[in-house]
């Protein structure tokens, strides 16, 4: 074979190889380039409300609030962060404002126990707190705790007469003058998680401004006692037809309130012997329209 033919054959083989390589390159897909892994955004842990927290309510750590992850870029300087904080330090705090579930708790939203403004944060809008001195007896033997509902009774002495012409006599009277108010503190304790009896010297209750004035007057009149109310709602009393006007046995004057609705007790109700001592039988005057009737009750009940 001549040199010329060998050169032509070599060129043909080379051209065929180049053509095959070009075709193969076109048929095969380009190599897959791996995408870079997504950048994980750093998270911080902040104090978050686990359920709805109304303003004035006492917060329990772990139940009402807890640590939750929070995007670092969304952090605010007034959020409470887990780093450098102890959740137990906020146990028993009072919510200044309403905090909704999943909402980050801010430093101004909670008032820690013992901090200034703690008691005022517990009060409902328009309410006041008044402290009343108590004894182990008047304070229910230390079994009244913050959050309980109570009635207030004042016991005092006053001059009474059984009829307009009768002589005035000393009498001891007790009256329920405020009903169904919330206890906000016992001594300086605003919470009693262990429910231990405390023989307190003062009990603070949440009242309206008008009720606060009545408490101040009652303290000057006599002794104030507390009666503890049950947790269950009391059934409503059925309305009965009553006299339009009756004569108040204390004041000796006709008033529009029925006798059954009067929240007071006098010494003769406790001891019938006091009526025998004075020789005076209880008497009431019932007025209906332009007619009046007098009813006198003797010791035998007639």
Order of alpha helices (4+ residues) and beta strands (2+ residues): alpha-beta-beta-beta-beta-alpha-beta-beta-beta-beta-alpha-beta-beta-beta-beta-alpha-alpha-beta-beta
